Amino acid sequence: MSRFPPGAARVLLAVLLVVPLAASGCGPPPDVAAPAGDTRYTATGTVLQNGKHGPQLCGLVQASYPPQCGGPDIVGWDWKAVRAESFGGVTWGEYRVVGTWDGSRLTLTEPPREARTPGGGGSGTDMTSPCPEPAGGWRPVDRAKATEEAMRAAMDRAASAGEFAGGWLDQHYMDGVDFHDVRTIEKIGNDPTRYVLNLMFTGDLAGRERWIREVWGGALCVSGAERTESDLRAIQRELEGEMESRRFLTLSVDTIGNRVSARVYVATPELRRELDDRYGKGTVALEGFLKPVGS
């Protein structure tokens, strides 16, 4: 799995994978059309109660102590039946819940269970370069231009193009490295002679590759995309205007997927069709926080 060294992460901040523009989650959602039928939904997350509201399922949690968050009310919750933390008038815990959804509330249909601590690490995103690996492997073509300064220049140049669709670093050479090993990370984590600079464009890829090669001599993968980064940002900003209605929990640009990611409480077929009709099929990837049981 690819990872970003601290230095490179700063350089690519404006164009990297999944950069949230707006998020909401410290209050209950509005009443929206409930899915038809008696479908049961499940989610794993924080349930929190404070002096202002009863037990609520949090879509997003603010990093504070005690935590702060809000979401839909949970009907049938009993704190005596679960283990929880309490501090400063706030009670909370991490649980897997199952229940029915009426558009604004989750009614439990079975007792909640404590959430398992997730194992492993990494983002879960495949950041492998989409270009075929060159004969002899990924390596610089001009070491004099395989520097961090040259990479910055390449990124600045790429971002100046109207056809630019995003970029990231493929750092599979870091696979297996213990990321608690700070000394090793500092030594090899930000090595421009080893990582692959990935840039995406619409239009003439061969011309753009020659253009980038004028300033960058490290490993390079130039690949095509259907939508430019500016197009995706415009869609993200447009949808941000609907955050006031609490329709979306989060909105972000998925660079590698070349799409906008939108998270809602329940991803209904009606909302999927609406977004596909507005922006084109698959342009907005909709994810539900609450998922149908068995899906």
C-alpha positions in Angstrom: 0.0 0.0 0.0 1.3 3.4 -0.9 1.9 6.1 1.7 2.9 9.7 1.7 6.1 10.9 3.4 5.6 14.1 5.4 7.4 16.3 2.9 5.6 15.0 -0.1 2.3 15.3 1.6 2.8 19.0 2.1 3.7 19.5 -1.6 0.7 17.6 -2.9 -1.8 19.0 -0.4 -3.9 20.7 -3.0 -4.3 17.8 -5.3 -4.1 14.6 -3.3 -6.7 11.9 -2.9 -9.8 12.7 -0.9 -9.4 16.3 0.2 -12.6 17.3 2.1 -14.0 20.7 1.2 -16.9 20.7 3.7 -18.2 18.4 6.3 -21.1 18.4 8.7 -22.1 16.1 11.5 -22.7 17.8 14.8 -26.5 17.7 14.7 -29.4 15.5 13.6 -30.2 15.1 10.0 -33.3 16.7 8.5 -36.4 14.6 7.9 -36.0 13.1 4.4 -38.0 10.5 2.5 -37.6 7.2 4.3 -36.8 4.2 2.2 -39.8 2.1 1.4 -40.4 -1.1 3.3 -39.0 -2.3 6.6 -35.4 -2.6 5.6 -33.0 -3.0 8.5 -29.8 -0.9 8.4 -26.5 -1.3 10.3 -23.7 1.0 11.1 -20.6 1.0 13.3 -19.8 4.3 15.0 -20.0 6.5 18.1 -23.2 6.7 20.0 -23.3 9.8 22.3 -25.6 11.5 24.7 -25.1 14.9 26.4 -27.2 17.5 28.3 -28.7 18.7 25.0 -29.9 15.5 23.5 -30.4 11.8 24.1 -28.5 8.9 22.4 -27.5 9.8 18.9 -25.6 8.0 16.2 -22.7 10.2 15.1 -21.8 10.6 11.5 -18.7 12.6 12.4 -16.9 13.1 15.7 -14.9 16.1 16.8 -11.6 15.3 18.3 -12.1 16.6 21.8 -12.5 15.2 25.3 -15.2 14.5 25.9 -16.0 14.0 22.2 -18.6 16.2 20.5 -20.9 15.0 17.8 -24.5 14.5 16.8 -26.7 12.7 14.4 -30.0 10.8 14.2 -31.7 9.9 17.5 -31.6 6.2 18.4 -34.9 4.8 19.6 -34.7 2.0 22.1 -31.3 2.7 23.5 -30.4 1.6 27.0 -27.0 2.7 28.4 -27.3 0.1 31.2 -27.1 -2.7 28.6 -23.7 -1.5 27.2 -20.3 -0.5 28.4 -19.6 3.2 28.0 -17.4 6.1 28.9 -18.7 9.2 30.8 -17.1 12.6 31.5 -18.4 16.1 32.0 -22.1 15.1 31.5 -21.3 13.3 28.2 -21.8 9.5 27.8 -20.5 7.7 24.7 -19.0 4.6 23.2 -18.3 2.7 19.9 -21.0 0.2 18.8 -22.4 -1.7 16.0 -26.2 -0.9 15.7 -29.0 -2.5 13.7 -32.4 -1.0 13.2 -35.0 0.5 10.9 -34.7 4.0 9.5 -37.7 6.4 9.1 -35.7 9.2 7.5 -34.6 10.9 10.7 -34.4 8.3 13.5 -32.9 4.8 13.9 -35.1 2.4 15.8 -33.2 -0.6 17.2 -34.3 -4.0 16.2 -31.6 -5.9 18.1 -29.3 -5.1 21.0 -26.2 -3.1 20.1 -22.8 -4.7 20.2 -19.4 -3.1 21.1 -17.5 -2.2 18.0 -14.4 -4.3 17.3 -11.2 -2.3 17.1 -10.2 -2.1 13.4 -6.9 -3.8 12.7 -4.2 -3.1 10.1 -3.5 0.3 8.8 -3.3 2.5 5.7 -6.1 4.2 3.8 -7.4 1.1 2.0 -7.0 3.0 -1.3 -5.1 1.4 -4.1 -2.5 4.0 -5.1 -0.6 1.8 -7.6 0.5 3.6 -10.7 -1.9 2.8 -13.5 0.8 2.9 -16.2 2.6 -0.4 -17.2 5.9 -0.8 -15.3 8.8 0.0 -17.6 11.4 -2.7 -18.4 13.8 -2.8 -15.5 11.3 -1.3 -13.1 10.5 2.2 -12.1 13.6 4.3 -12.0 14.7 7.9 -12.8 15.6 8.8 -16.4 17.6 11.8 -15.2 18.8 11.7 -11.6 19.8 15.4 -11.8 16.1 16.2 -12.1 14.9 13.6 -9.6 14.9 16.0 -6.7 12.2 17.3 -4.4 12.6 20.7 -5.9 12.0 19.2 -9.4 9.0 17.3 -8.1 7.5 20.6 -6.8 8.2 22.2 -10.2 6.5 19.3 -12.0 3.5 19.5 -9.7 3.2 23.3 -10.2 3.5 22.9 -13.9 0.9 20.1 -14.0 -1.6 22.1 -11.9 -1.3 25.1 -14.2 -2.8 23.1 -17.1 -6.5 23.4 -17.7 -6.6 19.6 -18.4 -5.1 18.7 -15.1 -7.1 16.0 -13.2 -5.0 15.4 -10.1 -1.8 13.7 -8.9 -0.3 11.5 -6.2 2.8 9.6 -5.3 3.1 5.8 -5.7 5.4 4.7 -2.9 5.2 1.0 -2.9 8.8 0.7 -2.0 7.6 1.6 1.5 5.5 -1.5 1.8 6.4 -3.4 4.9 8.1 -0.5 6.6 7.1 0.0 10.2 5.7 3.5 10.3 6.7 3.8 14.0 10.3 3.6 12.8 10.8 7.3 12.5 14.4 7.0 11.6 13.8 4.8 8.6 10.9 7.0 7.4 13.1 10.1 7.6 15.8 8.3 5.7 13.9 6.8 2.8 10.3 8.1 3.1 10.8 11.1 0.9 13.2 9.8 -1.7 12.3 11.3 -5.1 14.6 8.8 -6.8 12.4 6.0 -5.7 8.8 7.1 -5.8 6.6 7.3 -8.9 5.0 10.7 -9.6 1.5 10.1 -10.9 -0.2 12.9 -12.9 -3.6 12.7 -14.6 -4.9 14.8 -17.5 -7.6 15.0 -20.0 -6.6 15.4 -23.6 -3.1 14.8 -25.2 -1.2 12.6 -22.7 1.9 12.2 -24.8 2.3 16.0 -25.1 1.7 16.5 -21.4 4.3 13.8 -20.6 7.0 15.5 -22.7 6.0 18.8 -21.1 6.5 17.4 -17.5 9.7 15.7 -18.6 11.2 19.1 -19.2 11.4 19.6 -15.4 11.1 16.1 -13.8 13.5 13.3 -14.3 12.2 10.8 -11.7 9.8 7.9 -12.4 6.7 9.2 -14.0 3.2 7.9 -14.9 0.9 10.2 -16.9 -2.6 8.8 -17.3 -5.9 9.9 -18.6 -9.0 11.0 -16.9 -12.6 11.8 -17.9 -13.0 14.9 -15.7 -10.6 17.7 -14.7 -9.8 18.5 -11.2 -11.4 21.9 -11.6 -14.6 20.3 -12.9 -14.7 18.1 -9.8 -14.0 21.0 -7.4 -16.9 22.9 -9.1 -19.3 20.0 -8.4 -18.0 19.7 -4.9 -18.7 23.4 -4.3 -22.1 23.2 -5.8 -23.1 20.3 -3.5 -21.6 22.1 -0.6 -24.5 24.6 -0.9 -26.8 21.7 0.0 -24.9 21.0 3.3 -27.3 23.4 5.0 -30.1 21.0 4.5 -27.9 18.3 6.2 -28.2 16.1 3.2 -24.5 15.2 3.1 -22.2 14.2 5.9 -19.0 14.8 3.9 -18.0 15.8 0.4 -14.5 15.3 -1.1 -12.7 14.9 -4.3 -11.4 11.4 -5.0 -8.4 12.1 -7.3 -7.6 8.5 -8.2 -11.2 7.6 -8.8 -11.7 10.9 -10.7 -15.0 11.6 -9.0 -16.6 13.4 -6.1 -17.3 11.2 -3.0 -20.5 12.1 -1.1 -21.4 10.5 2.2 -25.0 10.5 3.5 -26.9 8.6 6.2 -28.8 6.4 3.7 -27.8 6.2 0.0 -31.2 5.8 -1.6 -31.6 4.7 -5.2 -33.6 8.0 -5.8 -30.6 10.1 -4.7 -28.2 8.1 -6.8 -30.4 8.6 -9.9 -30.7 12.3 -9.1 -26.9 12.8 -8.9 -26.3 10.7 -12.0 -28.8 12.8 -13.9 -27.2 16.0 -12.8 -23.6 15.2 -13.3 -23.3 12.0 -15.3 -23.3 8.4 -14.2 -20.6 7.7 -11.5 -19.4 11.3 -11.3 -20.6 11.5 -7.7 -20.0 8.3 -5.8 -22.6 8.0 -3.1 -21.8 6.1 0.2 -24.3 5.5 2.9 -23.3 5.6 6.6 -26.2 3.3 7.3 -26.0 0.2 5.1 -28.8 -2.4 4.5 -28.2 -5.5 6.6 -26.7 -8.3 4.4 -25.4 -5.9 1.7 
